[in-house]
Amino acid sequence: WVKLDQMAATLDTAGRATAIDDPTEEDFLGRRWEVGLAVGDLDGASVISLNAGYRWTRNLSTEVQLADISGSFSDGWLTTVTIVHQPFPEWRLSPYAALGTGMIHIEPKATLVATQDRTDQVGQVGVGVRMYLSKRFMFRGEYNSYLVFTSRDDNEELDEWKAGFAFFF
């Protein structure tokens, strides 16, 4: 291994010093884009989600999530668009709140004679914590509550807990 300051002293083929990007916590505070991967539990089913977000102001951002749901009795997918408010973005361990909407599709594993529409709109409210780790990486943990607006007269509530890692650029 070579220390970063030694690498920075290395010259390229034109005789110029090598430019090395060494992100700091200041870069974390000024970030615009964020991409992450998380795993967790959605009402007893395993969930793996990929999210991407854009930070509009120091406190507000928009995130898009794509999730794969895998359970004992059904599988499916979930996609959401969320507004995220981070009241203390300068904290290394920073809480946030989220409000969003999206679509969920559930496919039962059993064969049913008369299947109903399994794609429904969802409303989402959530809370979480974002922790800067180092360089371009952060840890995220969150809880989301979903209200599924079914085509039946009985809406459903789902709880999701998940944790994962994200990087910013």
C-alpha positions, 0 to 999 in steps of 0.5 A, a space after each residue: 500500500 502507498 500513502 495518499 500523500 506519496 501518491 499525490 507526489 507522483 508525476 504523470 507522463 506529462 510531468 504533472 502531479 497526479 490529481 487525486 480526489 480525496 473526499 472529506 466530510 465537507 464534500 459529504 455536506 455539499 453532496 448533490 447525488 446519492 445512490 444506495 443499497 439496503 436490505 430488510 423486512 417488509 411485513 415478514 418478507 425479505 426486501 432488497 432495495 436500490 435508491 437514488 436521490 438528488 439533494 435540492 437544498 441542504 435540508 430537502 431531497 427527492 429519492 426514487 426507490 426500486 425494491 424486490 420483495 421475496 416472501 414465503 407466500 408471495 413475491 413482488 416489487 415496490 417502487 416509490 418517489 419520496 421527499 426527504 427532510 433532513 433537519 440537521 444535515 451537518 450532524 455526522 449521525 443525522 435523522 431524517 423524515 420521508 413522505 412519498 407515494 408509489 406502486 406495489 405489485 404482489 404475486 401470490 406463489 399459490 395458484 388462485 382460481 380468480 386472482 384480483 388486481 395485485 398492483 396498487 398505489 401506496 402512500 409512505 411515511 418514514 423516518 431514518 438515520 444517515 451516518 457519514 462513515 468515510 470518503 464517499 460512504 454512509 450508512 442508512 437505517 430506516 423505518 417506513 410505514 406504507 398504506 396500500 390503497 387496494 382495489 378492494 374495500 380493505 386498505 392494507 398497512 405494511 411496516 418496513 425496517 431496513 439498513 444499508 450503505 450508500 455513496 454520494 457524488 
